């Protein structure tokens, strides 16, 4: 993985906290999933139960990216944050 990509990813993470307006929930889940895939790889652990709506949605967003490389997830994350600025 190139240092340039890592640097741009870290910059995008910082910028994600300073967006002009809060993204909708589906976009927030996409941001979360891409971040987790880029930093932790494929999802681990059991899917949260039906009553744990928030964590279940987060898990599903991350799970949907299974098999995506860290580099691709970082690149997609950067693109998504850029599109929200």
KAHU-V313388 format. One record per pair of residues at least 24 apart in sequence whose C-alpha atoms are under 10 Angstrom apart, sorted by the first residue. I is the first residue (numbers start at 1). GAP is how many residues later the second one is. If there is no record, write none. Layout:
BEGIN
i:I gap:GAP
i:I gap:GAP
END
This chain:
BEGIN
i:1 gap:69
i:1 gap:70
i:2 gap:69
i:5 gap:66
i:5 gap:67
i:5 gap:69
i:5 gap:70
i:5 gap:73
i:6 gap:32
i:6 gap:65
i:6 gap:68
i:6 gap:69
i:8 gap:66
i:8 gap:67
i:8 gap:69
i:8 gap:70
i:9 gap:26
i:9 gap:29
i:9 gap:62
i:9 gap:64
i:9 gap:65
i:9 gap:66
i:9 gap:67
i:9 gap:68
i:9 gap:69
i:9 gap:70
i:9 gap:72
i:10 gap:64
i:10 gap:68
i:11 gap:67
i:11 gap:70
i:12 gap:62
i:12 gap:63
i:12 gap:65
i:12 gap:66
i:12 gap:67
i:12 gap:68
i:12 gap:69
i:12 gap:70
i:13 gap:61
i:13 gap:64
i:13 gap:65
i:13 gap:68
i:14 gap:67
i:15 gap:63
i:15 gap:66
i:15 gap:67
i:15 gap:69
i:15 gap:70
i:16 gap:61
i:16 gap:62
i:16 gap:64
i:16 gap:65
i:16 gap:66
i:16 gap:68
i:16 gap:69
i:17 gap:64
i:18 gap:67
i:19 gap:62
i:19 gap:63
i:19 gap:65
i:19 gap:66
i:20 gap:64
i:20 gap:65
i:21 gap:63
i:21 gap:64
i:22 gap:62
i:23 gap:61
i:25 gap:32
i:26 gap:31
i:26 gap:32
i:26 gap:35
i:27 gap:53
i:27 gap:54
i:27 gap:57
i:28 gap:30
i:28 gap:33
i:29 gap:25
i:29 gap:28
i:29 gap:29
i:29 gap:30
i:29 gap:31
i:29 gap:32
i:29 gap:33
i:30 gap:28
i:30 gap:30
i:30 gap:31
i:30 gap:32
i:30 gap:34
i:30 gap:35
i:30 gap:46
i:30 gap:47
i:30 gap:50
i:31 gap:27
i:31 gap:30
i:31 gap:31
i:31 gap:42
i:31 gap:45
i:31 gap:46
i:31 gap:47
i:31 gap:49
i:31 gap:50
i:32 gap:26
i:32 gap:27
i:32 gap:29
i:32 gap:30
i:32 gap:45
i:33 gap:24
i:33 gap:25
i:33 gap:26
i:33 gap:27
i:33 gap:28
i:33 gap:29
i:33 gap:30
i:33 gap:31
i:33 gap:32
i:33 gap:33
i:33 gap:40
i:33 gap:44
i:34 gap:27
i:34 gap:28
i:34 gap:30
i:34 gap:31
i:34 gap:34
i:34 gap:36
i:34 gap:38
i:34 gap:39
i:34 gap:40
i:34 gap:41
i:34 gap:42
i:34 gap:43
i:34 gap:44
i:34 gap:46
i:35 gap:27
i:35 gap:35
i:35 gap:38
i:35 gap:39
i:35 gap:41
i:35 gap:42
i:35 gap:43
i:36 gap:25
i:36 gap:26
i:36 gap:27
i:36 gap:29
i:36 gap:34
i:36 gap:37
i:36 gap:38
i:37 gap:24
i:37 gap:25
i:37 gap:26
i:37 gap:27
i:37 gap:28
i:37 gap:29
i:37 gap:30
i:37 gap:31
i:37 gap:32
i:37 gap:33
i:37 gap:34
i:37 gap:35
i:37 gap:36
i:37 gap:37
i:37 gap:40
i:38 gap:27
i:38 gap:30
i:38 gap:31
i:38 gap:32
i:38 gap:33
i:38 gap:34
i:38 gap:35
i:38 gap:36
i:38 gap:37
i:38 gap:38
i:38 gap:39
i:39 gap:31
i:39 gap:32
i:39 gap:34
i:39 gap:35
i:40 gap:30
i:41 gap:24
i:41 gap:25
i:41 gap:26
i:41 gap:27
i:41 gap:28
i:41 gap:29
i:41 gap:32
i:42 gap:24
i:42 gap:25
i:42 gap:26
i:42 gap:27
i:42 gap:28
i:43 gap:24
END
